[in-house]
């Protein structure tokens, strides 16, 4: 009987050890699964962390190539600070401009030589908020490269139309282009057009470092290149994210001058019209001033736009619905073939402060 009891005890302890070992293995497996590195987990956590900061930086770099042999056609870098829980929602580091929401309208504050000027902000800023450039993304299929022990790199594709519908503020950067004409929406189809995306995270902190979008297929679908320019061979837009502890004195915005003409017309009441064949004066009040004047074309034809300046001035042309038509340099004039309709001309001052005269005439 004693022998049986001893064997029973040994058997009991052996079974107990097996149970403990099994529980240990299961526990390790569960822990491993819970720590699995997935894009969505890292992305959601990283964005929540940025939203909890008082401000954060986004550096936007755009490089585009539409010529042979890989030469860089255009490159642009802008740095923005976005503020959480504030009517002043962004600061442009390069141009030293503040952006503010007032009564559902977006305003921009340009710094002149001695004071700030308030003017209407970009119409495309309607979707800009402090979290506007923390994109909405739901990604299930991706590849993960963690060969670099400092960075997790995820590669995947998203449909361009779906992404821009969820994140309309990105259009501002995708279409900051020269010498191109945007097609009407009925003339392009984004159902099969994708952005190839690369997202990088810091392995130690799991903070988001950057998201880049290869937009070459998108731009070649929606744009008509002006004469002499080939389709895009490369079109990369890179957003680099980081926490920004810098503070800015926004009290200066309590006193400011009002721009004579809004930089961006948003409603009919904001528009100042130029009568055809009648010269009109425009005042560039400060360095980098840009003013919008509108004109009405009642008859389709060729129109000549001229400004009495010996210097080259930039000009953006939009239709009444803010559809981008083209970018031009006035040296000192330019001829455009236009259909009947209302158009907005945005004149960009290149450090030439003073009063200039604009004249629009129909050529044929």
C-alpha positions in Angstrom: 0.0 0.0 0.0 2.9 2.4 0.8 4.5 1.6 -2.5 1.3 2.3 -4.4 0.9 5.6 -2.6 4.5 6.6 -3.5 3.9 5.7 -7.2 0.6 7.6 -7.1 2.3 10.7 -5.6 5.1 10.6 -8.3 2.5 10.3 -11.0 0.5 13.1 -9.5 3.5 15.4 -9.4 4.5 14.5 -12.9 1.0 15.4 -14.2 1.1 18.6 -12.2 4.5 19.6 -13.7 3.1 18.9 -17.2 0.1 21.1 -16.5 2.4 23.9 -15.2 4.7 23.6 -18.2 1.7 23.7 -20.6 0.3 26.8 -18.9 3.7 28.4 -19.2 4.0 27.7 -22.9 0.4 29.0 -23.5 1.2 32.1 -21.5 4.3 32.7 -23.6 2.4 32.2 -26.8 -0.3 34.6 -25.8 2.3 37.2 -24.8 4.0 36.8 -28.1 0.7 37.2 -30.0 -0.2 40.3 -28.1 3.1 41.9 -28.9 2.8 41.2 -32.6 4.0 44.1 -34.8 1.2 45.2 -37.1 0.9 48.4 -39.1 -2.6 49.3 -37.7 -1.5 48.9 -34.1 1.6 51.1 -34.5 -0.2 53.6 -36.6 -3.2 54.1 -34.3 -1.0 54.4 -31.2 1.4 56.8 -32.9 -1.4 59.1 -34.0 -3.1 59.0 -30.6 0.3 60.1 -29.1 0.6 63.1 -31.5 -3.0 64.1 -30.8 -2.1 64.3 -27.1 0.7 66.8 -27.8 0.1 70.5 -27.7 1.7 70.8 -31.1 3.7 68.8 -33.6 5.6 69.3 -36.8 5.1 68.1 -40.3 7.8 68.6 -42.8 6.5 68.1 -46.3 8.9 67.3 -49.1 7.8 66.9 -52.7 10.1 65.8 -55.5 8.8 65.3 -59.1 10.6 64.2 -62.2 9.0 64.6 -65.7 12.2 64.8 -67.8 14.5 62.2 -69.2 17.6 60.8 -67.3 16.0 61.3 -63.9 16.7 65.0 -63.6 14.7 66.7 -60.9 11.9 68.9 -62.4 10.6 70.4 -59.2 11.3 70.1 -55.5 9.5 71.8 -52.6 9.9 71.6 -48.9 7.5 73.2 -46.4 7.4 72.9 -42.6 4.2 73.3 -40.6 3.5 73.4 -36.9 0.0 72.2 -36.1 -1.6 73.3 -32.8 -4.2 71.2 -30.9 -7.2 72.9 -29.2 -6.5 76.4 -30.6 -8.3 78.6 -33.1 -4.8 79.2 -34.5 -4.4 75.8 -36.0 -1.1 76.0 -38.0 2.1 77.9 -38.5 4.1 77.9 -41.7 7.8 77.9 -40.7 9.1 78.9 -44.1 6.8 81.9 -44.8 6.2 82.8 -41.1 2.4 82.7 -41.6 -0.2 81.8 -39.1 -3.6 80.2 -40.0 -6.7 80.8 -37.9 -10.4 79.7 -37.8 -12.8 82.6 -37.2 -16.6 82.0 -37.6 -16.1 79.0 -39.9 -13.8 81.0 -42.1 -10.0 80.4 -42.5 -7.7 83.3 -42.3 -4.0 83.7 -43.0 -1.7 86.2 -41.3 1.3 87.3 -43.5 4.2 89.0 -41.8 5.1 92.2 -43.6 8.1 94.4 -42.9 6.6 95.8 -39.7 3.2 94.2 -39.1 1.0 91.3 -39.9 -1.7 91.4 -42.5 -4.9 89.3 -42.3 -6.3 87.8 -45.4 -8.4 84.9 -46.5 -6.6 81.6 -46.4 -6.5 78.9 -49.1 -9.9 77.7 -50.0 -8.5 74.2 -49.8 -7.8 74.7 -46.1 -11.4 74.0 -45.3 -10.3 70.5 -44.3 -7.2 71.6 -42.4 -7.3 71.0 -38.7 -4.8 70.2 -36.0 -5.2 66.6 -36.8 -5.9 67.1 -40.5 -2.6 65.6 -41.6 -2.8 62.6 -39.4 -4.3 60.5 -42.1 -7.2 58.1 -41.9 -5.8 54.7 -43.0 -7.1 51.2 -42.6 -4.5 48.8 -44.0 -4.7 45.0 -43.8 -2.2 43.9 -46.5 1.3 45.1 -46.3 5.0 44.0 -46.2 7.1 44.7 -43.1 10.8 45.4 -43.3 12.5 45.4 -39.9 16.0 44.5 -41.1 17.1 47.9 -39.8 17.0 47.5 -36.0 16.0 51.1 -35.5 13.0 51.4 -37.9 9.9 49.4 -38.8 9.1 50.0 -42.5 5.7 49.1 -43.9 5.0 49.1 -47.6 1.4 49.0 -49.0 -0.9 50.5 -51.6 -4.1 52.5 -51.2 -6.6 53.6 -53.7 -6.1 57.3 -54.6 -9.7 58.2 -54.8 -10.7 56.5 -51.5 -7.7 58.1 -49.7 -8.4 61.6 -50.9 -12.1 61.2 -50.1 -11.1 60.3 -46.5 -8.2 62.8 -46.4 -9.1 65.8 -48.6 -6.6 68.1 -47.1 -3.8 66.2 -48.9 -4.9 67.7 -52.2 -3.2 70.9 -51.4 0.2 69.3 -51.5 -0.5 66.9 -54.3 -1.5 69.7 -56.6 1.1 72.4 -55.7 2.3 72.2 -59.3 3.6 74.5 -62.0 2.8 74.4 -65.7 0.0 71.9 -65.6 -3.8 71.9 -66.2 -6.1 69.9 -64.0 -8.7 67.9 -65.9 -12.3 68.1 -65.0 -13.4 65.2 -62.7 -15.5 63.7 -65.4 -12.4 63.2 -67.5 -10.5 60.9 -65.2 -11.1 57.7 -63.3 -9.4 56.9 -60.0 -10.9 53.5 -59.5 -7.7 51.7 -60.5 -5.2 54.4 -59.5 -3.2 53.7 -56.4 -0.8 55.5 -54.1 2.2 53.3 -53.2 2.8 54.2 -49.6 5.8 53.7 -47.2 5.3 54.3 -43.5 8.2 54.2 -41.0 8.1 53.9 -37.2 10.8 54.2 -34.6 11.3 50.7 -33.1 12.2 51.8 -29.6 9.5 54.5 -29.1 7.1 53.3 -31.8 6.6 56.9 -32.8 5.6 57.6 -36.4 8.6 59.0 -38.4 7.3 59.5 -41.9 4.7 58.5 -44.5 5.5 58.8 -48.2 3.2 58.6 -51.2 4.2 57.8 -54.7 1.7 59.8 -56.6 3.0 59.5 -60.2 0.1 57.4 -61.4 -2.4 59.9 -59.9 -0.8 63.0 -61.3 -0.5 61.5 -64.8 -4.2 60.6 -64.6 -5.6 64.0 -63.4 -3.2 66.5 -65.1 -2.7 67.7 -68.7 0.9 68.8 -68.9 1.4 72.0 -70.7 3.2 72.0 -74.1 6.8 70.8 -73.9 6.4 68.9 -70.6 6.4 65.1 -70.5 4.2 62.9 -68.1 5.7 62.5 -64.7 8.3 59.7 -64.2 8.4 60.2 -60.4 6.2 62.1 -58.0 7.0 61.5 -54.4 5.4 63.4 -51.5 7.0 62.8 -48.1 5.5 63.7 -44.7 7.9 63.7 -41.8 6.3 63.8 -38.3 7.9 65.0 -35.0 6.9 66.5 -31.7 7.6 70.2 -31.7 8.2 71.8 -28.3 8.6 75.3 -29.8 6.1 78.0 -28.7 5.1 81.0 -30.7 3.9 84.4 -29.6 0.5 84.7 -31.1 -0.4 87.9 -29.2 0.9 89.9 -32.1 -2.2 88.8 -34.0 -4.4 91.0 -31.9 -3.2 93.9 -34.0 -2.8 93.6 -37.7 -3.6 95.3 -41.0 -6.3 94.1 -43.4 -5.1 93.0 -46.9 -6.7 95.2 -49.6 -7.7 92.2 -51.7 -8.1 88.7 -50.3 -5.4 86.3 -51.3 -8.0 83.7 -52.1 -11.5 84.4 -53.1 -14.0 82.0 -51.4 -17.4 83.5 -52.0 -19.0 85.9 -54.5 -18.9 88.8 -52.0 -15.1 88.5 -51.7 -14.4 88.9 -55.4 -13.1 92.1 -56.9 -13.8 92.1 -60.6 -11.7 93.5 -63.4 -13.6 95.0 -66.3 -12.2 93.9 -69.7 -10.3 96.6 -71.6 -10.1 98.8 -68.6 -6.8 99.0 -66.6 -7.1 98.3 -62.9 -4.5 99.0 -60.1 -3.4 96.4 -57.7 -1.3 97.1 -54.6 1.3 94.7 -53.4 1.5 95.9 -49.8 4.2 93.7 -48.5 6.8 91.2 -49.4 5.2 87.9 -50.7 1.8 89.6 -51.0 -0.6 87.8 -53.4 -3.9 89.2 -54.4 -6.9 87.8 -56.2 -8.8 89.6 -58.9 -11.7 88.1 -60.9 -13.0 88.7 -64.4 -16.0 87.6 -66.4 -15.6 86.0 -69.9 -18.9 86.3 -71.8 -17.5 85.0 -75.0 -15.1 82.1 -75.5 -11.8 83.2 -77.2 -8.2 84.2 -76.6 -7.5 86.8 -73.9 -4.4 88.8 -73.2 -3.4 89.5 -69.6 -0.8 92.1 -69.0 0.8 93.9 -66.0 3.0 97.0 -66.2 6.0 95.5 -64.5 9.5 94.9 -65.8 9.7 92.0 -63.4 8.3 88.5 -63.8 5.2 87.9 -61.7 3.6 84.5 -61.0 -0.1 84.0 -61.8 -2.4 81.2 -60.8 -5.7 80.8 -62.8 -8.8 79.2 -61.3 -12.4 78.9 -62.4 -15.3 80.1 -60.2 -15.4 76.7 -58.5 -11.7 77.0 -57.6 -10.7 74.4 -60.2 -7.0 74.9 -60.9 -6.4 75.7 -64.6 -2.8 76.7 -64.8 0.3 78.6 -63.6 2.0 81.2 -65.7 4.7 83.9 -65.5 3.8 87.3 -66.7 6.7 88.7 -68.6 4.9 91.1 -68.8 1.9 89.4 -70.4 0.3 86.1 -71.3 -2.4 84.9 -73.7 -5.0 82.3 -72.6 -7.7 80.5 -74.5 -10.8 80.6 -72.3 -14.4 79.4 -72.4 -17.2 81.7 -71.2 -17.3 81.9 -67.4 -15.9 83.6 -64.3 -12.2 83.3 -63.5 -10.0 84.1 -60.5 -6.5 85.4 -61.1 -4.0 85.1 -58.2 -1.0 87.4 -58.6 2.1 86.5 -56.7 4.4 89.2 -55.7 8.1 88.4 -55.9 9.4 90.9 -53.4 8.2 93.9 -55.5 6.2 96.1 -53.2 4.1 98.8 -54.9 1.2 99.6 -57.1 0.9 97.9 -60.5 -1.7 98.0 -63.3 -3.5 95.0 -64.8 -5.1 95.0 -68.2 -7.2 92.2 -69.8 -8.2 92.4 -73.4 -9.8 90.0 -75.9 -7.5 89.1 -78.7 -9.9 87.1 -80.9 
